[in-house]
């Protein structure tokens, strides 16, 4: 390990998109930075994802790039690679994306003598899973990220807890004070792929059930004009419901809010992974995708989630393919009343019995006992 630390002084880390995939790099990258303090890590991503890297280690530099203008196409990416090499003296690359855009940068760095390690996309395993030729799950992406760093010889501990661990929690002027006895629930009803989203009219029924409890506050997460318009009538209709889409906010504001929440109800989306960054329980509604696709939130517990056991699931790794039945029945057939009760049971249990971390430890213990029994 000491030899590798001396060899690799400046490591370029690349995960250019999608927002959730970049968020999943944080629980992996932060412990690696802390365990390898003699190395400087340069994280390259797009401008918006770059702004989520709060409370980062001193040896982590986050760099964003202009994919549409300055660094578009082959020549733009070669220009970017040249700038990165000369600015940071790159001698190794952890390519956590492994797509054509990063290959160009990889090739340039390799010509300069840098060692390259890439994310294993496990395409054969992914294809076998969604075509139902195999039930073997895809390796969780957090583990595949760590594997890339280990290929470079770095220590890659799996010990992330949350952002601001042992430090004062961030404060936001747009986040209310939480009163004693209140239960705060963040609901993230959207996804980058519409087929992964629980129908909004059914989600409204979930919200209606939750707001029957006087001490429940609901925070609807969304961004962009369309989501703002969609959430506005729901927030106006029900008591103690706030649409965060109405307020211009940054990641620091979301961290401040999630830090006060008791639970997040979400689709398989970026917010599931943002919840993991603040150690917030994320109850995920899974449709065309599945935890077996490798994208379960860091330290989230699949037993908390909501999904139907259907022969056609999963039909897609990322949820970008149309439903073969044309009705997304894997989501529409989940009763709103069931989801609402599932949320209430979890929130009230956590409030009176234990924290998420304790529950997680119990689940992991059961998993280990089951594995020991098989052996």
C-alpha atoms as a printed R data frame, in Angstrom:
    type eleno elety resid chain resno       x       y       z
1   ATOM     1    CA   UNK     A     1   0.000   0.000   0.000
2   ATOM     2    CA   UNK     A     2   2.767   2.436   0.892
3   ATOM     3    CA   UNK     A     3   4.413   1.817  -2.490
4   ATOM     4    CA   UNK     A     4   1.212   2.669  -4.366
5   ATOM     5    CA   UNK     A     5   0.719   5.827  -2.341
6   ATOM     6    CA   UNK     A     6   4.162   6.972  -3.468
7   ATOM     7    CA   UNK     A     7   3.487   5.966  -7.049
8   ATOM     8    CA   UNK     A     8   0.080   7.625  -7.470
9   ATOM     9    CA   UNK     A     9   0.080  11.148  -6.135
10  ATOM    10    CA   UNK     A    10  -2.727  12.623  -8.252
11  ATOM    11    CA   UNK     A    11  -5.654  10.417  -9.243
12  ATOM    12    CA   UNK     A    12  -8.340  11.540 -11.654
13  ATOM    13    CA   UNK     A    13 -11.765  10.128 -10.752
14  ATOM    14    CA   UNK     A    14 -14.494  10.308 -13.414
15  ATOM    15    CA   UNK     A    15 -18.224   9.883 -13.138
16  ATOM    16    CA   UNK     A    16 -19.750  12.356 -15.571
17  ATOM    17    CA   UNK     A    17 -23.454  11.566 -15.059
18  ATOM    18    CA   UNK     A    18 -26.242  10.628 -14.083
19  ATOM    19    CA   UNK     A    19 -26.998  12.577 -10.884
20  ATOM    20    CA   UNK     A    20 -27.808   9.471  -8.857
21  ATOM    21    CA   UNK     A    21 -24.716   7.632 -10.078
22  ATOM    22    CA   UNK     A    22 -22.528  10.577  -9.097
23  ATOM    23    CA   UNK     A    23 -24.185  10.677  -5.669
24  ATOM    24    CA   UNK     A    24 -23.381   6.968  -5.249
25  ATOM    25    CA   UNK     A    25 -19.690   7.767  -5.703
26  ATOM    26    CA   UNK     A    26 -19.585   9.887  -2.535
27  ATOM    27    CA   UNK     A    27 -19.939   7.049   0.051
28  ATOM    28    CA   UNK     A    28 -17.121   5.266  -1.780
29  ATOM    29    CA   UNK     A    29 -14.813   8.177  -2.546
30  ATOM    30    CA   UNK     A    30 -14.836   9.961   0.821
31  ATOM    31    CA   UNK     A    31 -13.524   6.979   2.851
32  ATOM    32    CA   UNK     A    32 -10.913   6.289   0.159
33  ATOM    33    CA   UNK     A    33  -9.693   9.873   0.358
34  ATOM    34    CA   UNK     A    34  -9.442   9.657   4.153
35  ATOM    35    CA   UNK     A    35  -7.651   6.305   4.035
36  ATOM    36    CA   UNK     A    36  -5.150   7.542   1.421
37  ATOM    37    CA   UNK     A    37  -4.333  11.017   2.682
38  ATOM    38    CA   UNK     A    38  -1.015  11.220   0.782
39  ATOM    39    CA   UNK     A    39  -2.862  11.149  -2.541
40  ATOM    40    CA   UNK     A    40  -4.841  13.959  -4.113
41  ATOM    41    CA   UNK     A    41  -8.071  12.874  -5.826
42  ATOM    42    CA   UNK     A    42  -9.561  15.026  -8.590
43  ATOM    43    CA   UNK     A    43 -13.246  14.265  -9.159
44  ATOM    44    CA   UNK     A    44 -14.488  15.179 -12.648
45  ATOM    45    CA   UNK     A    45 -18.208  15.487 -13.290
46  ATOM    46    CA   UNK     A    46 -20.799  17.862 -14.717
47  ATOM    47    CA   UNK     A    47 -21.518  21.220 -13.088
48  ATOM    48    CA   UNK     A    48 -24.807  20.353 -11.349
49  ATOM    49    CA   UNK     A    49 -23.639  17.034  -9.804
50  ATOM    50    CA   UNK     A    50 -20.393  18.716  -8.755
51  ATOM    51    CA   UNK     A    51 -22.332  20.969  -6.388
52  ATOM    52    CA   UNK     A    52 -23.454  18.033  -4.210
53  ATOM    53    CA   UNK     A    53 -19.923  17.305  -2.907
54  ATOM    54    CA   UNK     A    54 -20.272  18.974   0.484
55  ATOM    55    CA   UNK     A    55 -18.163  18.298   3.577
56  ATOM    56    CA   UNK     A    56 -15.491  16.710   1.418
57  ATOM    57    CA   UNK     A    57 -12.049  15.528   2.570
58  ATOM    58    CA   UNK     A    58  -9.147  17.969   2.268
59  ATOM    59    CA   UNK     A    59  -7.423  15.878  -0.425
60  ATOM    60    CA   UNK     A    60 -10.463  15.818  -2.725
61  ATOM    61    CA   UNK     A    61 -10.741  18.395  -5.506
62  ATOM    62    CA   UNK     A    62 -14.013  18.524  -7.472
63  ATOM    63    CA   UNK     A    63 -13.817  19.815 -11.045
64  ATOM    64    CA   UNK     A    64 -16.764  20.399 -13.365
65  ATOM    65    CA   UNK     A    65 -16.611  20.724 -17.145
66  ATOM    66    CA   UNK     A    66 -18.688  22.272 -19.922
67  ATOM    67    CA   UNK     A    67 -20.001  19.311 -21.897
68  ATOM    68    CA   UNK     A    68 -22.071  21.427 -24.318
69  ATOM    69    CA   UNK     A    69 -19.578  24.056 -25.456
70  ATOM    70    CA   UNK     A    70 -15.945  24.126 -24.309
71  ATOM    71    CA   UNK     A    71 -15.527  20.375 -23.978
72  ATOM    72    CA   UNK     A    72 -17.982  18.880 -26.456
73  ATOM    73    CA   UNK     A    73 -16.958  16.220 -28.952
74  ATOM    74    CA   UNK     A    74 -13.612  14.540 -29.487
75  ATOM    75    CA   UNK     A    75 -11.510  17.700 -29.625
76  ATOM    76    CA   UNK     A    76 -13.269  19.256 -26.648
77  ATOM    77    CA   UNK     A    77 -12.603  16.194 -24.512
78  ATOM    78    CA   UNK     A    78  -8.973  16.026 -25.635
79  ATOM    79    CA   UNK     A    79  -8.623  19.683 -24.685
80  ATOM    80    CA   UNK     A    80 -10.116  18.892 -21.282
81  ATOM    81    CA   UNK     A    81  -7.771  15.928 -20.811
82  ATOM    82    CA   UNK     A    82  -4.767  18.078 -21.648
83  ATOM    83    CA   UNK     A    83  -5.878  20.763 -19.187
84  ATOM    84    CA   UNK     A    84  -6.424  18.246 -16.427
85  ATOM    85    CA   UNK     A    85  -3.052  16.622 -16.980
86  ATOM    86    CA   UNK     A    86  -1.126  19.880 -16.901
87  ATOM    87    CA   UNK     A    87  -3.074  21.361 -13.997
88  ATOM    88    CA   UNK     A    88  -2.987  18.316 -11.732
89  ATOM    89    CA   UNK     A    89  -0.113  16.137 -12.989
90  ATOM    90    CA   UNK     A    90  -2.390  13.087 -13.248
91  ATOM    91    CA   UNK     A    91  -0.630   9.755 -12.807
92  ATOM    92    CA   UNK     A    92  -3.640   7.420 -12.405
93  ATOM    93    CA   UNK     A    93  -7.300   7.356 -13.416
94  ATOM    94    CA   UNK     A    94 -10.277   5.701 -11.734
95  ATOM    95    CA   UNK     A    95 -12.876   5.715 -14.500
96  ATOM    96    CA   UNK     A    96 -16.175   5.122 -12.682
97  ATOM    97    CA   UNK     A    97 -18.208   5.680 -15.835
98  ATOM    98    CA   UNK     A    98 -16.529   3.653 -18.592
99  ATOM    99    CA   UNK     A    99 -18.240   5.227 -21.608
100 ATOM   100    CA   UNK     A   100 -16.964   6.681 -24.877
101 ATOM   101    CA   UNK     A   101 -16.446  10.167 -23.402
102 ATOM   102    CA   UNK     A   102 -14.255   8.904 -20.574
103 ATOM   103    CA   UNK     A   103 -12.392   6.536 -22.912
104 ATOM   104    CA   UNK     A   104 -11.039   9.567 -24.778
105 ATOM   105    CA   UNK     A   105  -9.682  11.030 -21.554
106 ATOM   106    CA   UNK     A   106  -8.398   7.598 -20.495
107 ATOM   107    CA   UNK     A   107  -6.500   7.252 -23.785
108 ATOM   108    CA   UNK     A   108  -4.828  10.633 -23.406
109 ATOM   109    CA   UNK     A   109  -3.799   9.920 -19.818
110 ATOM   110    CA   UNK     A   110  -2.485   6.495 -20.767
111 ATOM   111    CA   UNK     A   111  -0.271   8.082 -23.436
112 ATOM   112    CA   UNK     A   112   1.120  10.296 -20.678
113 ATOM   113    CA   UNK     A   113   1.989   7.245 -18.616
114 ATOM   114    CA   UNK     A   114  -0.979   7.160 -16.232
115 ATOM   115    CA   UNK     A   115  -2.410   3.853 -15.055
116 ATOM   116    CA   UNK     A   116  -6.117   3.347 -15.844
117 ATOM   117    CA   UNK     A   117  -8.719   1.384 -13.861
118 ATOM   118    CA   UNK     A   118 -12.301   1.236 -15.075
119 ATOM   119    CA   UNK     A   119 -15.711   0.407 -13.680
120 ATOM   120    CA   UNK     A   120 -16.843  -3.082 -14.644
121 ATOM   121    CA   UNK     A   121 -20.271  -2.477 -16.189
122 ATOM   122    CA   UNK     A   122 -21.113  -6.211 -15.966
123 ATOM   123    CA   UNK     A   123 -23.092  -6.064 -19.204
124 ATOM   124    CA   UNK     A   124 -23.527  -9.855 -19.613
125 ATOM   125    CA   UNK     A   125 -24.874 -10.181 -16.080
126 ATOM   126    CA   UNK     A   126 -27.180  -7.196 -16.586
127 ATOM   127    CA   UNK     A   127 -28.556  -8.591 -19.840
128 ATOM   128    CA   UNK     A   128 -29.118 -12.025 -18.330
129 ATOM   129    CA   UNK     A   129 -31.024 -10.481 -15.422
130 ATOM   130    CA   UNK     A   130 -33.453  -8.363 -17.455
131 ATOM   131    CA   UNK     A   131 -34.053 -11.124 -20.024
132 ATOM   132    CA   UNK     A   132 -34.697 -13.524 -17.116
133 ATOM   133    CA   UNK     A   133 -32.086 -16.022 -18.193
134 ATOM   134    CA   UNK     A   134 -30.551 -15.672 -14.735
135 ATOM   135    CA   UNK     A   135 -31.599 -14.472 -11.285
136 ATOM   136    CA   UNK     A   136 -28.048 -13.586 -10.307
137 ATOM   137    CA   UNK     A   137 -28.035  -9.942  -9.158
138 ATOM   138    CA   UNK     A   138 -25.676  -7.385 -10.621
139 ATOM   139    CA   UNK     A   139 -22.859  -6.492  -8.247
140 ATOM   140    CA   UNK     A   140 -23.867  -3.312  -6.334
141 ATOM   141    CA   UNK     A   141 -22.346  -0.292  -8.007
142 ATOM   142    CA   UNK     A   142 -20.718   0.854  -4.762
143 ATOM   143    CA   UNK     A   143 -18.732  -2.388  -4.722
144 ATOM   144    CA   UNK     A   144 -17.780  -1.980  -8.382
145 ATOM   145    CA   UNK     A   145 -16.610   1.582  -7.708
146 ATOM   146    CA   UNK     A   146 -14.400   0.334  -4.877
147 ATOM   147    CA   UNK     A   147 -13.073  -2.443  -7.109
148 ATOM   148    CA   UNK     A   148 -11.754   0.157  -9.578
149 ATOM   149    CA   UNK     A   149  -9.760   1.878  -6.843
150 ATOM   150    CA   UNK     A   150  -8.403  -1.418  -5.578
151 ATOM   151    CA   UNK     A   151  -7.143  -2.153  -9.093
152 ATOM   152    CA   UNK     A   152  -4.915   0.880  -8.592
153 ATOM   153    CA   UNK     A   153  -3.733  -0.532  -5.272
154 ATOM   154    CA   UNK     A   154  -5.611   1.812  -2.989
155 ATOM   155    CA   UNK     A   155  -7.201   0.924   0.296
156 ATOM   156    CA   UNK     A   156 -10.979   1.237  -0.201
157 ATOM   157    CA   UNK     A   157 -12.765   0.885   3.152
158 ATOM   158    CA   UNK     A   158 -16.523   0.528   3.321
159 ATOM   159    CA   UNK     A   159 -17.168   2.701   6.371
160 ATOM   160    CA   UNK     A   160 -19.088   5.783   5.241
161 ATOM   161    CA   UNK     A   161 -21.688   6.966   7.743
162 ATOM   162    CA   UNK     A   162 -23.049  10.316   6.558
163 ATOM   163    CA   UNK     A   163 -22.019  13.800   5.553
164 ATOM   164    CA   UNK     A   164 -21.182  16.120   8.460
165 ATOM   165    CA   UNK     A   165 -20.471  13.188  10.748
166 ATOM   166    CA   UNK     A   166 -19.334  14.622  14.083
167 ATOM   167    CA   UNK     A   167 -19.901  18.151  12.838
168 ATOM   168    CA   UNK     A   168 -22.671  20.706  13.151
169 ATOM   169    CA   UNK     A   169 -25.541  19.979  10.783
170 ATOM   170    CA   UNK     A   170 -26.021  22.545   7.978
171 ATOM   171    CA   UNK     A   171 -28.709  25.179   8.435
172 ATOM   172    CA   UNK     A   172 -30.904  26.457   5.610
173 ATOM   173    CA   UNK     A   173 -33.019  29.630   5.648
174 ATOM   174    CA   UNK     A   174 -35.755  27.857   3.650
175 ATOM   175    CA   UNK     A   175 -36.110  24.890   6.025
176 ATOM   176    CA   UNK     A   176 -38.582  25.293   8.880
177 ATOM   177    CA   UNK     A   177 -37.902  24.530  12.516
178 ATOM   178    CA   UNK     A   178 -39.182  21.117  13.473
179 ATOM   179    CA   UNK     A   179 -41.492  21.086  16.461
180 ATOM   180    CA   UNK     A   180 -41.402  18.280  19.068
181 ATOM   181    CA   UNK     A   181 -43.643  15.376  18.125
182 ATOM   182    CA   UNK     A   182 -43.778  16.228  14.438
183 ATOM   183    CA   UNK     A   183 -43.056  13.549  11.852
184 ATOM   184    CA   UNK     A   184 -41.400  14.859   8.709
185 ATOM   185    CA   UNK     A   185 -41.606  12.808   5.513
186 ATOM   186    CA   UNK     A   186 -39.926  13.771   2.249
187 ATOM   187    CA   UNK     A   187 -41.686  12.406  -0.821
188 ATOM   188    CA   UNK     A   188 -39.853  12.255  -4.125
189 ATOM   189    CA   UNK     A   189 -42.526  11.225  -6.660
190 ATOM   190    CA   UNK     A   190 -40.541  11.688  -9.877
191 ATOM   191    CA   UNK     A   191 -37.737   9.915 -11.701
192 ATOM   192    CA   UNK     A   192 -35.563  10.647 -14.700
193 ATOM   193    CA   UNK     A   193 -37.487   7.913 -16.535
194 ATOM   194    CA   UNK     A   194 -41.300   8.249 -16.320
195 ATOM   195    CA   UNK     A   195 -41.742   4.465 -16.298
196 ATOM   196    CA   UNK     A   196 -40.088   4.351 -12.860
197 ATOM   197    CA   UNK     A   197 -42.523   6.823 -11.281
198 ATOM   198    CA   UNK     A   198 -45.587   5.758  -9.289
199 ATOM   199    CA   UNK     A   199 -48.618   7.453 -10.894
200 ATOM   200    CA   UNK     A   200 -48.996  10.929  -9.395
201 ATOM   201    CA   UNK     A   201 -52.769  10.580  -8.958
202 ATOM   202    CA   UNK     A   202 -52.148   7.495  -6.825
203 ATOM   203    CA   UNK     A   203 -49.341   9.225  -4.939
204 ATOM   204    CA   UNK     A   204 -51.811  11.969  -4.066
205 ATOM   205    CA   UNK     A   205 -53.946   9.314  -2.375
206 ATOM   206    CA   UNK     A   206 -50.896   8.280  -0.351
207 ATOM   207    CA   UNK     A   207 -50.419  11.892   0.704
208 ATOM   208    CA   UNK     A   208 -54.109  12.205   1.585
209 ATOM   209    CA   UNK     A   209 -53.809   9.218   3.936
210 ATOM   210    CA   UNK     A   210 -50.649  10.533   5.588
211 ATOM   211    CA   UNK     A   211 -52.068  14.008   6.182
212 ATOM   212    CA   UNK     A   212 -54.928  12.553   8.192
213 ATOM   213    CA   UNK     A   213 -52.381  12.539  10.999
214 ATOM   214    CA   UNK     A   214 -52.116  16.017  12.477
215 ATOM   215    CA   UNK     A   215 -48.424  15.729  13.336
216 ATOM   216    CA   UNK     A   216 -47.321  14.614   9.851
217 ATOM   217    CA   UNK     A   217 -45.600  17.131   7.573
218 ATOM   218    CA   UNK     A   218 -44.986  16.208   3.949
219 ATOM   219    CA   UNK     A   219 -42.255  17.785   1.811
220 ATOM   220    CA   UNK     A   220 -42.667  17.173  -1.913
221 ATOM   221    CA   UNK     A   221 -39.392  17.080  -3.786
222 ATOM   222    CA   UNK     A   222 -39.167  18.239  -7.378
223 ATOM   223    CA   UNK     A   223 -37.480  20.623  -9.754
224 ATOM   224    CA   UNK     A   224 -38.172  22.199 -13.089
225 ATOM   225    CA   UNK     A   225 -41.305  23.853 -14.389
226 ATOM   226    CA   UNK     A   226 -43.326  20.712 -15.151
227 ATOM   227    CA   UNK     A   227 -42.799  19.186 -11.709
228 ATOM   228    CA   UNK     A   228 -43.502  22.513 -10.041
229 ATOM   229    CA   UNK     A   229 -46.848  22.776 -11.834
230 ATOM   230    CA   UNK     A   230 -47.725  19.137 -11.072
231 ATOM   231    CA   UNK     A   231 -47.050  19.445  -7.336
232 ATOM   232    CA   UNK     A   232 -48.636  22.853  -6.777
233 ATOM   233    CA   UNK     A   233 -52.301  21.741  -6.552
234 ATOM   234    CA   UNK     A   234 -51.420  18.881  -4.197
235 ATOM   235    CA   UNK     A   235 -49.559  21.191  -1.818
236 ATOM   236    CA   UNK     A   236 -52.457  23.636  -1.829
237 ATOM   237    CA   UNK     A   237 -55.084  20.974  -1.263
238 ATOM   238    CA   UNK     A   238 -53.687  19.290   1.845
239 ATOM   239    CA   UNK     A   239 -52.686  20.616   5.232
240 ATOM   240    CA   UNK     A   240 -49.009  20.516   6.233
241 ATOM   241    CA   UNK     A   241 -47.815  19.741   2.713
242 ATOM   242    CA   UNK     A   242 -44.953  21.815   1.278
243 ATOM   243    CA   UNK     A   243 -43.775  21.702  -2.316
244 ATOM   244    CA   UNK     A   244 -40.020  22.268  -2.366
245 ATOM   245    CA   UNK     A   245 -40.304  22.750  -6.135
246 ATOM   246    CA   UNK     A   246 -41.799  26.184  -5.412
247 ATOM   247    CA   UNK     A   247 -38.617  27.316  -3.689
248 ATOM   248    CA   UNK     A   248 -35.296  27.726  -5.447
249 ATOM   249    CA   UNK     A   249 -32.903  25.579  -3.484
250 ATOM   250    CA   UNK     A   250 -29.502  23.937  -3.603
251 ATOM   251    CA   UNK     A   251 -28.123  20.645  -2.354
252 ATOM   252    CA   UNK     A   252 -27.180  22.222   0.963
253 ATOM   253    CA   UNK     A   253 -30.859  23.054   1.511
254 ATOM   254    CA   UNK     A   254 -31.866  19.472   0.727
255 ATOM   255    CA   UNK     A   255 -29.253  18.120   3.127
256 ATOM   256    CA   UNK     A   256 -30.574  20.457   5.832
257 ATOM   257    CA   UNK     A   257 -34.137  19.278   5.191
258 ATOM   258    CA   UNK     A   258 -33.344  15.567   4.935
259 ATOM   259    CA   UNK     A   259 -31.361  15.798   8.162
260 ATOM   260    CA   UNK     A   260 -34.606  16.658   9.964
261 ATOM   261    CA   UNK     A   261 -36.823  14.130   8.180
262 ATOM   262    CA   UNK     A   262 -37.918  10.828   9.668
263 ATOM   263    CA   UNK     A   263 -38.195   9.030   6.332
264 ATOM   264    CA   UNK     A   264 -38.114   9.534   2.581
265 ATOM   265    CA   UNK     A   265 -40.621   7.902   0.269
266 ATOM   266    CA   UNK     A   266 -39.055   7.814  -3.163
267 ATOM   267    CA   UNK     A   267 -38.841   6.216  -6.543
268 ATOM   268    CA   UNK     A   268 -35.591   4.628  -7.675
269 ATOM   269    CA   UNK     A   269 -34.058   8.047  -8.294
270 ATOM   270    CA   UNK     A   270 -31.296  10.416  -7.243
271 ATOM   271    CA   UNK     A   271 -33.139  11.391  -4.056
272 ATOM   272    CA   UNK     A   272 -32.840   7.821  -2.798
273 ATOM   273    CA   UNK     A   273 -29.073   8.292  -2.943
274 ATOM   274    CA   UNK     A   274 -29.145  11.789  -1.451
275 ATOM   275    CA   UNK     A   275 -31.032  10.296   1.498
276 ATOM   276    CA   UNK     A   276 -28.180   7.818   1.948
277 ATOM   277    CA   UNK     A   277 -25.691  10.691   2.191
278 ATOM   278    CA   UNK     A   278 -27.424  11.971   5.335
279 ATOM   279    CA   UNK     A   279 -28.280   8.515   6.753
280 ATOM   280    CA   UNK     A   280 -32.004   9.007   6.147
281 ATOM   281    CA   UNK     A   281 -34.151   5.905   5.665
282 ATOM   282    CA   UNK     A   282 -35.346   5.782   2.058
283 ATOM   283    CA   UNK     A   283 -38.432   3.677   1.415
284 ATOM   284    CA   UNK     A   284 -38.220   3.052  -2.322
285 ATOM   285    CA   UNK     A   285 -41.035   2.066  -4.666
286 ATOM   286    CA   UNK     A   286 -39.545  -0.190  -7.336
287 ATOM   287    CA   UNK     A   287 -41.223  -0.780 -10.694
288 ATOM   288    CA   UNK     A   288 -39.444  -1.877 -13.884
289 ATOM   289    CA   UNK     A   289 -36.103  -1.969 -12.089
290 ATOM   290    CA   UNK     A   290 -35.153  -3.863  -8.953
291 ATOM   291    CA   UNK     A   291 -32.572  -3.761  -6.156
292 ATOM   292    CA   UNK     A   292 -30.991  -6.724  -7.948
293 ATOM   293    CA   UNK     A   293 -29.965  -4.305 -10.726
294 ATOM   294    CA   UNK     A   294 -27.268  -2.979  -8.388
295 ATOM   295    CA   UNK     A   295 -28.559   0.511  -7.592
296 ATOM   296    CA   UNK     A   296 -29.929   0.181  -4.071
297 ATOM   297    CA   UNK     A   297 -29.028   3.231  -2.008
298 ATOM   298    CA   UNK     A   298 -25.934   2.972   0.183
299 ATOM   299    CA   UNK     A   299 -26.814   1.369   3.549
300 ATOM   300    CA   UNK     A   300 -30.490   1.301   2.610
301 ATOM   301    CA   UNK     A   301 -32.420  -1.834   3.501
302 ATOM   302    CA   UNK     A   302 -34.339  -3.646   0.776
303 ATOM   303    CA   UNK     A   303 -36.748  -5.016   3.382
304 ATOM   304    CA   UNK     A   304 -38.025  -1.448   3.823
305 ATOM   305    CA   UNK     A   305 -38.913  -1.116   0.143
306 ATOM   306    CA   UNK     A   306 -42.142  -1.641  -1.780
307 ATOM   307    CA   UNK     A   307 -42.268  -3.822  -4.885
308 ATOM   308    CA   UNK     A   308 -44.485  -6.426  -6.498
309 ATOM   309    CA   UNK     A   309 -43.281  -9.955  -7.179
310 ATOM   310    CA   UNK     A   310 -43.867 -10.217 -10.938
311 ATOM   311    CA   UNK     A   311 -42.323 -12.493 -13.544
312 ATOM   312    CA   UNK     A   312 -41.593  -9.535 -15.851
313 ATOM   313    CA   UNK     A   313 -39.518  -7.672 -13.240
314 ATOM   314    CA   UNK     A   314 -36.941  -6.398 -13.676
315 ATOM   315    CA   UNK     A   315 -37.394  -5.561 -17.344
316 ATOM   316    CA   UNK     A   316 -34.710  -2.875 -17.460
317 ATOM   317    CA   UNK     A   317 -31.562  -1.957 -15.584
318 ATOM   318    CA   UNK     A   318 -32.237   1.787 -15.628
319 ATOM   319    CA   UNK     A   319 -35.976   1.925 -16.369
320 ATOM   320    CA   UNK     A   320 -35.570   3.517 -19.787
321 ATOM   321    CA   UNK     A   321 -37.443   0.843 -21.762
322 ATOM   322    CA   UNK     A   322 -41.215   0.932 -22.428
323 ATOM   323    CA   UNK     A   323 -43.448  -1.509 -20.577
324 ATOM   324    CA   UNK     A   324 -44.218  -4.504 -22.778
325 ATOM   325    CA   UNK     A   325 -47.813  -4.417 -21.538
326 ATOM   326    CA   UNK     A   326 -48.107  -0.681 -22.039
327 ATOM   327    CA   UNK     A   327 -49.527   0.039 -18.562
328 ATOM   328    CA   UNK     A   328 -46.610  -0.176 -16.054
329 ATOM   329    CA   UNK     A   329 -48.689  -2.532 -13.936
330 ATOM   330    CA   UNK     A   330 -45.725  -3.175 -11.662
331 ATOM   331    CA   UNK     A   331 -46.380   0.305 -10.249
332 ATOM   332    CA   UNK     A   332 -50.076   0.931 -10.904
333 ATOM   333    CA   UNK     A   333 -51.098  -2.259  -9.109
334 ATOM   334    CA   UNK     A   334 -49.601  -1.144  -5.795
335 ATOM   335    CA   UNK     A   335 -52.471   0.176  -3.630
336 ATOM   336    CA   UNK     A   336 -51.917   3.720  -2.255
337 ATOM   337    CA   UNK     A   337 -53.368   2.639   1.089
338 ATOM   338    CA   UNK     A   338 -50.711  -0.055   1.396
339 ATOM   339    CA   UNK     A   339 -47.906   2.424   0.739
340 ATOM   340    CA   UNK     A   340 -49.306   4.933   3.233
341 ATOM   341    CA   UNK     A   341 -49.613   2.297   5.961
342 ATOM   342    CA   UNK     A   342 -46.127   1.015   5.225
343 ATOM   343    CA   UNK     A   343 -44.774   4.551   5.704
344 ATOM   344    CA   UNK     A   344 -46.748   5.110   8.912
345 ATOM   345    CA   UNK     A   345 -45.631   1.790  10.386
346 ATOM   346    CA   UNK     A   346 -41.978   2.565   9.688
347 ATOM   347    CA   UNK     A   347 -42.101   6.149  10.954
348 ATOM   348    CA   UNK     A   348 -43.907   5.270  14.170
349 ATOM   349    CA   UNK     A   349 -41.744   2.240  14.831
350 ATOM   350    CA   UNK     A   350 -38.566   4.244  14.388
351 ATOM   351    CA   UNK     A   351 -39.897   7.013  16.626
352 ATOM   352    CA   UNK     A   352 -40.598   4.644  19.502
353 ATOM   353    CA   UNK     A   353 -38.104   1.808  19.141
354 ATOM   354    CA   UNK     A   354 -34.880   2.350  17.269
355 ATOM   355    CA   UNK     A   355 -32.897   4.306  14.736
356 ATOM   356    CA   UNK     A   356 -32.252   3.337  11.122
357 ATOM   357    CA   UNK     A   357 -28.689   2.340  11.985
358 ATOM   358    CA   UNK     A   358 -29.919  -0.114  14.624
359 ATOM   359    CA   UNK     A   359 -32.453  -1.590  12.223
360 ATOM   360    CA   UNK     A   360 -29.780  -1.904   9.546
361 ATOM   361    CA   UNK     A   361 -27.510  -3.777  11.951
362 ATOM   362    CA   UNK     A   362 -30.334  -6.195  12.740
363 ATOM   363    CA   UNK     A   363 -30.970  -6.871   9.054
364 ATOM   364    CA   UNK     A   364 -27.278  -7.410   8.358
365 ATOM   365    CA   UNK     A   365 -27.091  -9.823  11.294
366 ATOM   366    CA   UNK     A   366 -30.005 -11.837   9.864
367 ATOM   367    CA   UNK     A   367 -28.319 -11.867   6.459
368 ATOM   368    CA   UNK     A   368 -25.092 -13.184   7.990
369 ATOM   369    CA   UNK     A   369 -26.940 -15.826   9.973
370 ATOM   370    CA   UNK     A   370 -28.717 -16.944   6.789
371 ATOM   371    CA   UNK     A   371 -25.403 -17.116   4.926
372 ATOM   372    CA   UNK     A   372 -23.779 -19.076   7.761
373 ATOM   373    CA   UNK     A   373 -26.677 -21.540   7.717
374 ATOM   374    CA   UNK     A   374 -26.221 -22.128   3.979
375 ATOM   375    CA   UNK     A   375 -22.515 -22.774   4.442
